[in-house]
Amino acid sequence: MIREVFVCLAIIILILVGNFFSQNYTSKSVAELTEKIDELKQEVSKNEQDETVIKNKTEELYNTWRDRFNILAYYIEHTELEKVEAELVVLRGKVANLNYNETSENLEKSAFLLKHIEDKYAFNLQNIF
């Protein structure tokens, strides 16, 4: 009887510790990506836009996403991650075609989807029940 209680407690502790680390990684990832999105928004909204800076920031954003995606995919639904991926791919296409005026929608959607992922996988009572 006591052995089963200890095993149950150990499992609960492992789940809580794993949740702490995964939630921490998710929050850091969302914060980093949102910061890069905001930087790109500022570059796109300037009156005199620099093509190379915008392209570099877009590629930096996408590369950061790909690095974070590999770990996030272990514990987050792939459909949620694929929505962000799709917006970033469309964004890259618009930047490659120099359609900077049309990028703001994709940047906003990307930021919203990232925030949604963070909120959806947060450890709180609303998500438990």
MMTF fields as JSON, N, C-alpha, C and O atoms, coordinates in Angstrom:
{
  "mmtfVersion": "1.0.0",
  "mmtfProducer": "UNKNOWN",
  "numBonds": 515,
  "numAtoms": 516,
  "numGroups": 129,
  "numChains": 1,
  "numModels": 1,
  "chainsPerModel": [1],
  "groupsPerChain": [129],
  "chainIdList": ["A"],
  "bondAtomList": [4, 2, 8, 6, 12, 10, 16, 14, 20, 18, 24, 22, 28, 26, 32, 30, 36, 34, 40, 38, 44, 42, 48, 46, 52, 50, 56, 54, 60, 58, 64, 62, 68, 66, 72, 70, 76, 74, 80, 78, 84, 82, 88, 86, 92, 90, 96, 94, 100, 98, 104, 102, 108, 106, 112, 110, 116, 114, 120, 118, 124, 122, 128, 126, 132, 130, 136, 134, 140, 138, 144, 142, 148, 146, 152, 150, 156, 154, 160, 158, 164, 162, 168, 166, 172, 170, 176, 174, 180, 178, 184, 182, 188, 186, 192, 190, 196, 194, 200, 198, 204, 202, 208, 206, 212, 210, 216, 214, 220, 218, 224, 222, 228, 226, 232, 230, 236, 234, 240, 238, 244, 242, 248, 246, 252, 250, 256, 254, 260, 258, 264, 262, 268, 266, 272, 270, 276, 274, 280, 278, 284, 282, 288, 286, 292, 290, 296, 294, 300, 298, 304, 302, 308, 306, 312, 310, 316, 314, 320, 318, 324, 322, 328, 326, 332, 330, 336, 334, 340, 338, 344, 342, 348, 346, 352, 350, 356, 354, 360, 358, 364, 362, 368, 366, 372, 370, 376, 374, 380, 378, 384, 382, 388, 386, 392, 390, 396, 394, 400, 398, 404, 402, 408, 406, 412, 410, 416, 414, 420, 418, 424, 422, 428, 426, 432, 430, 436, 434, 440, 438, 444, 442, 448, 446, 452, 450, 456, 454, 460, 458, 464, 462, 468, 466, 472, 470, 476, 474, 480, 478, 484, 482, 488, 486, 492, 490, 496, 494, 500, 498, 504, 502, 508, 506, 512, 510],
  "bondOrderList": [1, 1, 1, 1, 1, 1, 1, 1, 1, 1, 1, 1, 1, 1, 1, 1, 1, 1, 1, 1, 1, 1, 1, 1, 1, 1, 1, 1, 1, 1, 1, 1, 1, 1, 1, 1, 1, 1, 1, 1, 1, 1, 1, 1, 1, 1, 1, 1, 1, 1, 1, 1, 1, 1, 1, 1, 1, 1, 1, 1, 1, 1, 1, 1, 1, 1, 1, 1, 1, 1, 1, 1, 1, 1, 1, 1, 1, 1, 1, 1, 1, 1, 1, 1, 1, 1, 1, 1, 1, 1, 1, 1, 1, 1, 1, 1, 1, 1, 1, 1, 1, 1, 1, 1, 1, 1, 1, 1, 1, 1, 1, 1, 1, 1, 1, 1, 1, 1, 1, 1, 1, 1, 1, 1, 1, 1, 1, 1],
  "groupList": [{"groupName": "MET", "atomNameList": ["N", "CA", "C", "O"], "elementList": ["N", "C", "C", "O"], "formalChargeList": [0, 0, 0, 0], "bondAtomList": [1, 0, 2, 1, 3, 2], "bondOrderList": [1, 1, 2], "singleLetterCode": "M", "chemCompType": "L-PEPTIDE LINKING"}, {"groupName": "ILE", "atomNameList": ["N", "CA", "C", "O"], "elementList": ["N", "C", "C", "O"], "formalChargeList": [0, 0, 0, 0], "bondAtomList": [1, 0, 2, 1, 3, 2], "bondOrderList": [1, 1, 2], "singleLetterCode": "I", "chemCompType": "L-PEPTIDE LINKING"}, {"groupName": "ARG", "atomNameList": ["N", "CA", "C", "O"], "elementList": ["N", "C", "C", "O"], "formalChargeList": [0, 0, 0, 0], "bondAtomList": [1, 0, 2, 1, 3, 2], "bondOrderList": [1, 1, 2], "singleLetterCode": "R", "chemCompType": "L-PEPTIDE LINKING"}, {"groupName": "GLU", "atomNameList": ["N", "CA", "C", "O"], "elementList": ["N", "C", "C", "O"], "formalChargeList": [0, 0, 0, 0], "bondAtomList": [1, 0, 2, 1, 3, 2], "bondOrderList": [1, 1, 2], "singleLetterCode": "E", "chemCompType": "L-PEPTIDE LINKING"}, {"groupName": "VAL", "atomNameList": ["N", "CA", "C", "O"], "elementList": ["N", "C", "C", "O"], "formalChargeList": [0, 0, 0, 0], "bondAtomList": [1, 0, 2, 1, 3, 2], "bondOrderList": [1, 1, 2], "singleLetterCode": "V", "chemCompType": "L-PEPTIDE LINKING"}, {"groupName": "PHE", "atomNameList": ["N", "CA", "C", "O"], "elementList": ["N", "C", "C", "O"], "formalChargeList": [0, 0, 0, 0], "bondAtomList": [1, 0, 2, 1, 3, 2], "bondOrderList": [1, 1, 2], "singleLetterCode": "F", "chemCompType": "L-PEPTIDE LINKING"}, {"groupName": "CYS", "atomNameList": ["N", "CA", "C", "O"], "elementList": ["N", "C", "C", "O"], "formalChargeList": [0, 0, 0, 0], "bondAtomList": [1, 0, 2, 1, 3, 2], "bondOrderList": [1, 1, 2], "singleLetterCode": "C", "chemCompType": "L-PEPTIDE LINKING"}, {"groupName": "LEU", "atomNameList": ["N", "CA", "C", "O"], "elementList": ["N", "C", "C", "O"], "formalChargeList": [0, 0, 0, 0], "bondAtomList": [1, 0, 2, 1, 3, 2], "bondOrderList": [1, 1, 2], "singleLetterCode": "L", "chemCompType": "L-PEPTIDE LINKING"}, {"groupName": "ALA", "atomNameList": ["N", "CA", "C", "O"], "elementList": ["N", "C", "C", "O"], "formalChargeList": [0, 0, 0, 0], "bondAtomList": [1, 0, 2, 1, 3, 2], "bondOrderList": [1, 1, 2], "singleLetterCode": "A", "chemCompType": "L-PEPTIDE LINKING"}, {"groupName": "GLY", "atomNameList": ["N", "CA", "C", "O"], "elementList": ["N", "C", "C", "O"], "formalChargeList": [0, 0, 0, 0], "bondAtomList": [1, 0, 2, 1, 3, 2], "bondOrderList": [1, 1, 2], "singleLetterCode": "G", "chemCompType": "PEPTIDE LINKING"}, {"groupName": "ASN", "atomNameList": ["N", "CA", "C", "O"], "elementList": ["N", "C", "C", "O"], "formalChargeList": [0, 0, 0, 0], "bondAtomList": [1, 0, 2, 1, 3, 2], "bondOrderList": [1, 1, 2], "singleLetterCode": "N", "chemCompType": "L-PEPTIDE LINKING"}, {"groupName": "SER", "atomNameList": ["N", "CA", "C", "O"], "elementList": ["N", "C", "C", "O"], "formalChargeList": [0, 0, 0, 0], "bondAtomList": [1, 0, 2, 1, 3, 2], "bondOrderList": [1, 1, 2], "singleLetterCode": "S", "chemCompType": "L-PEPTIDE LINKING"}, {"groupName": "GLN", "atomNameList": ["N", "CA", "C", "O"], "elementList": ["N", "C", "C", "O"], "formalChargeList": [0, 0, 0, 0], "bondAtomList": [1, 0, 2, 1, 3, 2], "bondOrderList": [1, 1, 2], "singleLetterCode": "Q", "chemCompType": "L-PEPTIDE LINKING"}, {"groupName": "TYR", "atomNameList": ["N", "CA", "C", "O"], "elementList": ["N", "C", "C", "O"], "formalChargeList": [0, 0, 0, 0], "bondAtomList": [1, 0, 2, 1, 3, 2], "bondOrderList": [1, 1, 2], "singleLetterCode": "Y", "chemCompType": "L-PEPTIDE LINKING"}, {"groupName": "THR", "atomNameList": ["N", "CA", "C", "O"], "elementList": ["N", "C", "C", "O"], "formalChargeList": [0, 0, 0, 0], "bondAtomList": [1, 0, 2, 1, 3, 2], "bondOrderList": [1, 1, 2], "singleLetterCode": "T", "chemCompType": "L-PEPTIDE LINKING"}, {"groupName": "LYS", "atomNameList": ["N", "CA", "C", "O"], "elementList": ["N", "C", "C", "O"], "formalChargeList": [0, 0, 0, 0], "bondAtomList": [1, 0, 2, 1, 3, 2], "bondOrderList": [1, 1, 2], "singleLetterCode": "K", "chemCompType": "L-PEPTIDE LINKING"}, {"groupName": "ASP", "atomNameList": ["N", "CA", "C", "O"], "elementList": ["N", "C", "C", "O"], "formalChargeList": [0, 0, 0, 0], "bondAtomList": [1, 0, 2, 1, 3, 2], "bondOrderList": [1, 1, 2], "singleLetterCode": "D", "chemCompType": "L-PEPTIDE LINKING"}, {"groupName": "TRP", "atomNameList": ["N", "CA", "C", "O"], "elementList": ["N", "C", "C", "O"], "formalChargeList": [0, 0, 0, 0], "bondAtomList": [1, 0, 2, 1, 3, 2], "bondOrderList": [1, 1, 2], "singleLetterCode": "W", "chemCompType": "L-PEPTIDE LINKING"}, {"groupName": "HIS", "atomNameList": ["N", "CA", "C", "O"], "elementList": ["N", "C", "C", "O"], "formalChargeList": [0, 0, 0, 0], "bondAtomList": [1, 0, 2, 1, 3, 2], "bondOrderList": [1, 1, 2], "singleLetterCode": "H", "chemCompType": "L-PEPTIDE LINKING"}],
  "groupTypeList": [0, 1, 2, 3, 4, 5, 4, 6, 7, 8, 1, 1, 1, 7, 1, 7, 4, 9, 10, 5, 5, 11, 12, 10, 13, 14, 11, 15, 11, 4, 8, 3, 7, 14, 3, 15, 1, 16, 3, 7, 15, 12, 3, 4, 11, 15, 10, 3, 12, 16, 3, 14, 4, 1, 15, 10, 15, 14, 3, 3, 7, 13, 10, 14, 17, 2, 16, 2, 5, 10, 1, 7, 8, 13, 13, 1, 3, 18, 14, 3, 7, 3, 15, 4, 3, 8, 3, 7, 4, 4, 7, 2, 9, 15, 4, 8, 10, 7, 10, 13, 10, 3, 14, 11, 3, 10, 7, 3, 15, 11, 8, 5, 7, 7, 15, 18, 1, 3, 16, 15, 13, 8, 5, 10, 7, 12, 10, 1, 5],
  "groupIdList": [1, 2, 3, 4, 5, 6, 7, 8, 9, 10, 11, 12, 13, 14, 15, 16, 17, 18, 19, 20, 21, 22, 23, 24, 25, 26, 27, 28, 29, 30, 31, 32, 33, 34, 35, 36, 37, 38, 39, 40, 41, 42, 43, 44, 45, 46, 47, 48, 49, 50, 51, 52, 53, 54, 55, 56, 57, 58, 59, 60, 61, 62, 63, 64, 65, 66, 67, 68, 69, 70, 71, 72, 73, 74, 75, 76, 77, 78, 79, 80, 81, 82, 83, 84, 85, 86, 87, 88, 89, 90, 91, 92, 93, 94, 95, 96, 97, 98, 99, 100, 101, 102, 103, 104, 105, 106, 107, 108, 109, 110, 111, 112, 113, 114, 115, 116, 117, 118, 119, 120, 121, 122, 123, 124, 125, 126, 127, 128, 129],
  "secStructList": [7, 2, 2, 2, 2, 2, 2, 2, 2, 2, 2, 2, 2, 2, 2, 2, 2, 2, 2, 2, 2, 2, 2, 2, 2, 2, 2, 2, 2, 2, 2, 2, 2, 2, 2, 2, 2, 2, 2, 2, 2, 2, 2, 2, 2, 1, 1, 1, 7, 7, 2, 2, 2, 2, 2, 2, 2, 2, 2, 2, 2, 2, 2, 2, 2, 2, 2, 2, 2, 2, 2, 2, 6, 6, 6, 1, 7, 2, 2, 2, 2, 2, 2, 2, 2, 2, 2, 2, 2, 2, 2, 2, 2, 2, 2, 2, 6, 6, 7, 4, 4, 4, 2, 2, 2, 2, 2, 2, 2, 2, 2, 2, 2, 2, 2, 2, 2, 2, 2, 2, 6, 1, 7, 1, 2, 2, 2, 2, 7],
  "xCoordList": [0.824, 0.0, 0.863, 0.609, 1.872, 2.735, 3.548, 3.797, 3.953, 4.725, 3.922, 4.467, 2.639, 1.779, 1.605, 1.563, 1.505, 1.364, 2.625, 2.526, 3.794, 5.043, 5.185, 5.657, 4.782, 4.846, 3.912, 4.287, 2.713, 1.755, 2.29, 2.197, 2.847, 3.42, 4.592, 4.735, 5.423, 6.558, 6.075, 6.643, 5.035, 4.485, 3.901, 4.12, 3.171, 2.587, 3.686, 3.578, 4.731, 5.842, 6.529, 6.872, 6.733, 7.338, 6.483, 7.007, 5.185, 4.279, 4.358, 4.427, 4.35, 4.411, 5.743, 5.77, 6.832, 8.149, 8.247, 8.738, 7.785, 7.785, 6.941, 7.325, 5.792, 4.917, 5.604, 5.505, 6.288, 6.991, 8.02, 8.074, 8.832, 9.865, 9.271, 9.745, 8.239, 7.644, 6.953, 7.042, 6.274, 5.605, 6.632, 6.425, 7.721, 8.777, 9.393, 9.617, 9.664, 10.233, 9.257, 9.658, 7.984, 6.974, 6.903, 6.846, 6.906, 6.843, 8.064, 7.937, 9.239, 10.458, 10.419, 10.81, 9.953, 9.885, 8.918, 9.232, 7.745, 6.74, 7.262, 7.074, 7.911, 8.444, 9.512, 9.514, 10.406, 11.472, 10.901, 11.303, 9.971, 9.388, 8.532, 8.544, 7.798, 6.985, 7.867, 7.516, 8.993, 9.935, 10.458, 10.562, 10.78, 11.256, 10.148, 10.415, 8.918, 7.781, 7.617, 7.39, 7.731, 7.602, 8.706, 8.451, 9.928, 11.029, 10.745, 10.983, 10.237, 9.921, 8.784, 8.815, 7.786, 6.683, 7.214, 6.782, 8.151, 8.719, 9.468, 9.365, 10.218, 10.953, 10.0, 10.23, 8.941, 7.988, 7.202, 6.844, 6.93, 6.112, 6.9, 6.302, 8.21, 9.007, 8.666, 8.264, 8.835, 8.592, 9.617, 9.27, 10.863, 11.917, 12.331, 13.075, 11.84, 12.08, 13.369, 13.631, 14.165, 15.411, 15.166, 14.908, 15.252, 14.957, 15.793, 15.266, 17.085, 17.975, 17.697, 17.751, 17.402, 17.104, 15.822, 15.756, 14.81, 13.53, 13.691, 13.169, 14.408, 14.628, 15.431, 15.126, 16.46, 17.271, 16.463, 16.584, 15.633, 14.804, 13.759, 13.44, 13.228, 12.253, 12.914, 12.351, 14.085, 14.799, 15.227, 15.189, 15.627, 15.997, 14.787, 14.903, 13.631, 12.393, 12.069, 11.751, 12.148, 11.814, 12.8, 12.391, 14.081, 15.085, 14.909, 15.07, 14.583, 14.307, 13.089, 13.08, 12.061, 10.866, 11.218, 10.769, 12.015, 12.377, 13.159, 12.963, 14.04, 14.791, 13.862, 13.99, 12.937, 12.003, 10.971, 10.539, 10.575, 9.563, 9.97, 9.136, 11.238, 11.703, 11.455, 11.158, 11.568, 11.328, 9.85, 9.291, 9.22, 7.794, 6.937, 5.894, 7.358, 6.588, 6.483, 5.618, 7.348, 7.277, 6.019, 5.497, 5.53, 4.435, 3.284, 2.355, 3.326, 2.231, 1.634, 2.344, 0.313, -0.379, 0.242, 0.527, 0.442, 1.082, 0.212, 0.736, -1.089, -1.96, -1.768, -1.799, -1.569, -1.333, -0.024, 0.045, 0.993, 2.297, 2.272, 2.937, 1.51, 1.43, 0.733, 1.033, -0.191, -0.84, 0.185, 0.181, 1.057, 2.101, 3.058, 3.447, 3.429, 4.331, 3.755, 4.48, 2.476, 1.835, 1.888, 2.173, 1.617, 1.665, 3.074, 3.256, 4.063, 5.444, 5.908, 6.688, 5.436, 5.783, 5.158, 5.81, 3.905, 3.244, 3.977, 4.175, 4.373, 5.121, 6.424, 6.764, 7.145, 8.401, 8.163, 8.956, 7.069, 6.74, 6.439, 6.884, 5.692, 5.358, 6.604, 6.754, 7.487, 8.729, 9.609, 10.23, 9.673, 10.476, 9.959, 10.739, 8.637, 8.026, 7.906, 7.293, 8.488, 8.511, 7.119, 6.898, 6.181, 4.831, 4.779, 4.081, 5.515, 5.618, 4.3, 4.034, 3.478, 2.201, 1.247, 0.352, 1.425, 0.525, 1.031, 0.367, 2.185, 2.777, 2.201, 2.308, 1.593, 1.125, 0.072, 0.047, -0.785, -1.805, -1.157, -1.565, -0.157, 0.523, 1.298, 1.349, 1.892, 2.605, 1.644, 1.943, 0.489, -0.51, -1.054, -1.208, -1.341, -1.839, -0.801, -1.137, 0.445, 1.518, 1.633, 1.741, 1.609, 1.695, 0.498, 0.649, -0.692, -1.893, -1.817, -2.134, -1.399, -1.318, -0.287, -0.506, 0.819, 1.83, 1.273, 1.461, 0.587, -0.007, -1.078, -1.222, -1.823, -2.856, -2.234, -2.757, -1.131, -0.439, 0.016, -0.151, 0.59, 1.055, -0.11, 0.002, -1.214, -2.379, -3.018, -3.447, -3.081, -3.742, -3.022, -3.66, -1.707, -0.932, -0.444, 0.41, -0.987, -0.628, -1.28, -2.373, -0.602, -1.121, -1.962, -1.44, -3.282, -4.199, -5.531, -5.767, -6.38, -7.644, -8.561, -9.285, -8.522, -9.364, -9.009, -9.899, -7.747, -7.327, -7.483, -7.542, -7.551, -7.694, -9.136, -9.394, -10.078, -11.49, -12.235, -13.435],
  "yCoordList": [-1.2, 0.0, 1.256, 2.183, 1.29, 2.476, 2.612, 3.723, 1.499, 1.508, 2.154, 2.95, 1.823, 2.39, 3.888, 4.635, 4.324, 5.758, 6.496, 7.556, 5.956, 6.587, 6.613, 7.599, 5.542, 5.505, 6.565, 7.276, 6.671, 7.682, 9.092, 9.944, 9.334, 10.647, 10.958, 12.088, 9.968, 10.175, 10.515, 11.386, 9.837, 10.119, 11.524, 12.248, 11.915, 13.266, 14.323, 15.335, 14.095, 15.049, 15.142, 16.237, 14.007, 14.024, 14.793, 15.542, 14.608, 15.325, 16.827, 17.612, 17.231, 18.654, 19.279, 20.397, 18.572, 19.083, 19.174, 20.17, 18.15, 18.18, 19.319, 19.98, 19.552, 20.645, 21.992, 22.896, 22.122, 23.366, 23.677, 24.801, 22.693, 22.924, 23.169, 24.038, 22.41, 22.608, 23.967, 24.637, 24.373, 25.669, 26.804, 27.821, 26.631, 27.628, 27.767, 28.883, 26.654, 26.683, 27.319, 28.097, 26.985, 27.558, 29.068, 29.803, 29.533, 30.977, 31.698, 32.769, 31.12, 31.738, 31.771, 32.764, 30.696, 30.626, 31.665, 32.368, 31.759, 32.723, 34.142, 34.984, 34.414, 35.76, 36.121, 37.232, 35.197, 35.456, 35.672, 36.601, 34.823, 34.942, 36.192, 36.84, 36.536, 37.749, 38.992, 39.961, 38.959, 40.079, 40.243, 41.36, 39.138, 39.19, 39.66, 40.38, 39.255, 39.72, 41.225, 41.929, 41.724, 43.158, 43.947, 45.019, 43.422, 44.082, 44.14, 45.159, 43.042, 42.999, 43.962, 44.61, 44.067, 45.015, 46.44, 47.225, 46.766, 48.113, 48.398, 49.49, 47.416, 47.609, 47.785, 48.624, 46.999, 47.052, 48.362, 48.885, 48.897, 50.094, 51.386, 52.46, 51.305, 52.504, 53.057, 52.326, 54.364, 55.0, 54.558, 54.261, 54.519, 54.061, 52.663, 52.482, 51.682, 50.293, 49.795, 50.048, 49.092, 48.509, 47.03, 46.233, 46.682, 45.306, 44.269, 43.267, 44.505, 43.505, 43.322, 42.199, 44.397, 44.283, 43.496, 42.632, 43.787, 43.086, 41.604, 40.74, 41.315, 39.91, 39.181, 38.036, 39.836, 39.21, 38.952, 37.891, 39.923, 39.745, 38.655, 37.909, 38.565, 37.512, 36.141, 35.211, 36.015, 34.73, 34.397, 33.237, 35.406, 35.185, 34.699, 33.79, 35.309, 34.881, 33.438, 32.629, 33.117, 31.768, 30.735, 29.652, 31.058, 30.134, 29.906, 28.785, 30.96, 30.815, 29.922, 29.066, 30.126, 29.281, 27.818, 26.945, 27.539, 26.157, 25.523, 24.347, 26.287, 25.759, 25.431, 24.38, 26.327, 26.118, 25.046, 24.307, 24.957, 23.995, 22.566, 21.765, 22.248, 20.879, 20.404, 19.228, 21.277, 20.894, 21.044, 20.201, 22.103, 22.302, 21.163, 20.847, 20.561, 19.479, 18.244, 17.398, 18.126, 16.98, 17.002, 15.946, 18.19, 18.234, 19.166, 19.341, 19.752, 20.619, 20.005, 19.429, 20.14, 19.597, 20.138, 21.33, 19.255, 19.658, 20.611, 21.455, 20.493, 21.397, 22.842, 23.76, 23.042, 24.393, 24.943, 26.104, 24.125, 24.557, 24.778, 25.681, 23.96, 24.092, 25.379, 25.927, 25.866, 27.146, 28.276, 29.134, 28.279, 29.297, 29.134, 30.11, 27.898, 27.606, 28.133, 28.734, 27.919, 28.366, 29.892, 30.418, 30.589, 32.054, 32.555, 33.527, 31.897, 32.323, 32.026, 32.788, 30.941, 30.622, 31.647, 32.105, 32.004, 33.03, 34.362, 35.092, 34.664, 35.898, 35.927, 36.938, 34.817, 34.741, 34.959, 35.617, 34.406, 34.593, 36.046, 36.554, 36.713, 38.119, 38.999, 39.942, 38.692, 39.462, 39.211, 40.141, 37.974, 37.66, 38.387, 38.75, 38.598, 39.304, 40.808, 41.523, 41.276, 42.701, 43.276, 44.463, 42.464, 42.928, 43.273, 42.62, 44.289, 44.627, 45.139, 44.966, 45.764, 46.302, 45.193, 45.425, 44.003, 42.886, 41.993, 41.023, 42.307, 41.432, 41.639, 40.754, 42.789, 43.081, 42.07, 41.709, 41.619, 40.632, 39.319, 38.734, 38.871, 37.622, 37.768, 36.838, 38.927, 39.161, 39.15, 38.579, 39.787, 39.806, 38.405, 38.016, 37.656, 36.287, 35.415, 34.625, 35.558, 34.77, 35.081, 34.173, 36.361, 36.752, 36.232, 35.762, 36.316, 35.815, 34.309, 33.823, 33.575, 32.115, 31.699, 30.74, 32.406, 32.098, 32.342, 31.525, 33.465, 33.772, 32.736, 32.343, 32.302, 31.282, 29.97, 29.326, 29.58, 28.356, 28.475, 27.545, 29.62, 29.819, 29.733, 29.088, 30.38, 30.366, 28.984, 28.553, 28.296, 26.995, 25.951, 25.089, 26.023, 25.018, 25.493, 24.855, 26.613, 27.1, 26.214, 25.684, 26.063, 25.237, 26.122, 26.787, 26.126, 26.883, 26.141, 25.183, 26.582, 25.893, 25.882, 24.914, 26.945, 27.027, 25.926, 25.372, 25.605, 24.568, 23.166, 22.2, 23.04, 21.72, 21.245, 20.072, 22.154, 21.77, 22.204, 21.952],
  "zCoordList": [0.0, 0.0, 0.0, -0.769, 0.851, 0.931, -0.351, -0.82, -0.905, -2.146, -3.279, -4.043, -3.394, -4.425, -4.249, -5.226, -2.999, -2.722, -3.176, -3.793, -2.883, -3.293, -4.811, -5.377, -5.461, -6.923, -7.51, -8.443, -6.973, -7.448, -7.223, -8.106, -6.05, -5.762, -6.686, -7.152, -6.948, -7.852, -9.259, -9.917, -9.718, -11.045, -11.097, -12.069, -10.079, -10.029, -10.024, -10.716, -9.254, -9.205, -10.563, -11.008, -11.224, -12.555, -13.558, -14.383, -13.484, -14.381, -14.127, -15.073, -12.865, -12.54, -12.951, -13.466, -12.73, -13.118, -14.64, -15.17, -15.341, -16.804, -17.341, -18.305, -16.723, -17.134, -16.894, -17.723, -15.777, -15.475, -16.559, -17.058, -16.925, -17.927, -19.313, -20.044, -19.678, -21.001, -21.092, -22.121, -20.041, -20.049, -20.069, -20.73, -19.353, -19.347, -20.741, -21.21, -21.395, -22.749, -23.736, -24.602, -23.602, -24.484, -24.312, -25.298, -23.072, -22.813, -23.37, -23.962, -23.183, -23.723, -25.243, -25.857, -25.846, -27.3, -27.85, -28.81, -27.242, -27.698, -27.52, -28.398, -26.4, -26.161, -27.196, -27.726, -27.479, -28.451, -29.85, -30.552, -30.253, -31.58, -31.709, -32.755, -30.676, -30.697, -30.789, -31.463, -30.12, -30.205, -31.632, -32.138, -32.264, -33.656, -34.604, -35.567, -34.332, -35.142, -34.986, -35.97, -33.758, -33.526, -34.228, -34.777, -34.212, -34.92, -36.413, -37.06, -36.951, -38.377, -38.707, -39.753, -37.837, -38.039, -38.123, -38.967, -37.243, -37.247, -38.542, -39.1, -39.012, -40.261, -41.439, -42.311, -41.462, -42.577, -42.554, -43.609, -41.363, -41.261, -41.486, -41.549, -41.606, -41.884, -43.255, -44.159, -43.388, -44.688, -45.723, -46.866, -45.319, -46.217, -45.796, -44.832, -46.53, -46.179, -46.816, -47.992, -46.034, -46.521, -46.825, -45.923, -48.105, -48.539, -47.812, -47.327, -47.736, -47.146, -45.663, -45.162, -44.955, -43.522, -43.314, -42.439, -44.106, -43.973, -44.316, -43.611, -45.39, -45.754, -44.69, -44.356, -44.152, -43.103, -41.844, -41.231, -41.451, -40.254, -40.463, -39.537, -41.676, -41.98, -41.902, -41.325, -42.472, -42.424, -40.99, -40.58, -40.244, -38.844, -38.044, -37.221, -38.291, -37.635, -38.006, -37.135, -39.285, -39.729, -39.179, -38.762, -39.175, -38.642, -37.144, -36.659, -36.419, -34.989, -34.783, -33.899, -35.605, -35.527, -35.771, -35.029, -36.8, -37.102, -35.955, -35.651, -35.317, -34.182, -33.016, -32.388, -32.733, -31.622, -31.953, -31.068, -33.215, -33.646, -33.303, -32.879, -33.484, -33.264, -31.835, -31.625, -30.869, -29.47, -29.12, -28.419, -29.597, -29.301, -29.843, -29.27, -30.916, -31.543, -30.66, -30.888, -29.654, -28.75, -27.882, -27.525, -27.54, -26.572, -26.95, -26.162, -28.114, -28.568, -29.83, -30.654, -29.963, -31.135, -32.415, -32.531, -33.355, -34.603, -35.41, -36.137, -35.298, -36.057, -35.606, -36.425, -34.305, -33.788, -34.341, -34.746, -34.357, -34.852, -36.364, -36.873, -37.076, -38.522, -38.942, -40.003, -38.124, -38.435, -38.414, -39.297, -37.415, -37.34, -38.511, -39.152, -38.78, -39.898, -41.208, -42.001, -41.444, -42.678, -42.804, -43.88, -41.719, -41.759, -42.042, -42.776, -41.465, -41.684, -43.118, -43.689, -43.683, -45.07, -46.016, -46.954, -45.775, -46.591, -46.431, -47.403, -45.213, -44.942, -45.734, -46.347, -45.716, -46.481, -47.967, -48.64, -48.474, -49.886, -50.218, -51.247, -49.36, -49.601, -49.52, -50.296, -48.59, -48.471, -49.685, -50.198, -50.149, -51.329, -52.573, -53.453, -52.641, -53.772, -53.531, -54.324, -52.444, -52.08, -51.836, -52.077, -51.365, -51.014, -49.524, -48.749, -49.144, -47.721, -47.15, -45.961, -47.98, -47.488, -47.066, -46.254, -47.602, -47.295, -46.161, -45.796, -45.609, -44.588, -43.198, -42.35, -42.95, -41.589, -41.116, -39.939, -42.015, -41.642, -41.186, -40.183, -41.925, -41.56, -40.248, -39.444, -40.043, -38.782, -37.6, -36.551, -37.777, -36.702, -36.42, -35.263, -37.477, -37.3, -36.605, -35.723, -36.998, -36.384, -34.896, -34.071, -34.561, -33.158, -32.368, -31.24, -32.964, -32.293, -32.068, -30.982, -33.091, -32.966, -31.92, -31.181, -31.855, -30.833, -29.441, -28.54, -29.263, -27.956, -27.61, -26.453, -28.621, -28.406, -27.932, -27.023, -28.54, -28.118, -26.678, -25.888, -26.336, -24.962, -23.972, -22.93, -24.301, -23.405, -23.329, -22.259, -24.453, -24.5, -23.66, -23.055, -23.622, -22.91, -21.548, -20.931, -21.084, -19.744, -18.689, -18.893, -17.572, -16.486, -15.583, -14.688, -15.823, -14.983, -14.894, -15.631, -14.007, -13.775, -15.005, -15.241, -15.767, -16.965, -17.956, -18.601, -18.087, -19.036, -18.474, -19.235, -17.17, -16.556, -16.629, -16.898, -16.391, -16.353, -17.568, -17.679]
}
